[in-house]
Amino acid sequence: MTDLPRVGAALCLPDLAQFLPWLAEHDRDLELQGLATPEVMDGDWRAAVAEARAALAGWSGRLGMHGPFAGLVLDARDPEARALAARRIDRSLDIAAALGARQMV
């Protein structure tokens, strides 16, 4: 029974401190949420990435990130709306790369 997969977590940056010991106990997977909001993407997202990387120091589980979704229409008829969606996805991929995430959902 020791070969069973271990459950991971989907957490926002402010919750990392509370759950990091549990995550680190078995290097559980983590999906970091909250970095793909307009407020973060249009602000100093590099500071948020630095904070996350510092908080995760010593943890070596698999890291993923939740990408943007709320209010974005990838196939919008309006070309400006499509362009906004593309910019948001591009920026979130930049954030994921800086974070060291292996995947973005």
Buried (B, 14 or more C-beta within 10 A) or exposed (E): EEEEEEEBBBBEBEBBEEEBEEBBEEBBBBBBBBBBBEEBBEEEBEEBBEEBEEBBEEBEBEBBBBBBEEEBEEEEEEEEBBEBBEEBBEBBBBBBEBBEBEEBE
